[in-house]
Amino acid sequence: MTKDKTERHAMIASIIFLLIFFFGLTLFVSWVVRANLGPDSVASTATFRTKCAMCHGRDGTGSQVGKSMNVPDLRSPVVQKMSDAQLAQIISDGKGGMPSFKNSLSEDQIHGLVTYIRSLHHPVLFLRGGEGTL
């Protein structure tokens, strides 16, 4: 190969790499923006940890106590396929061994928990949540 061809191939490879990098970065940023990583998420994380994590575990898979009570894995397809209204109803009224939270949580807090439960199937969001923020 001549020097010109080698330089041309290197330049094309660099351009392709940069395009892929910026495309990936754009997708990541749009995903984070859609994830709504605001103050409400921080409050929902705190509410989950104080009201739910004892049984459901910090990651939603169930603590030792919760597993002994057969709590569902909040990341499972069965839970994630439930409608927001169904999840809010369960949080509000309780179900099985789960207590009702309608007298201790506001409607906004309950809907914040529904959003938080939805975020548990996104590992990046959960990992950020493990550090105290979502």
Helices and strands as residue ranges (DSSP letters): H 3-34, H 39-51, H 53-56, H 64-68, H 77-80, H 84-93, H 107-119, H 123-130
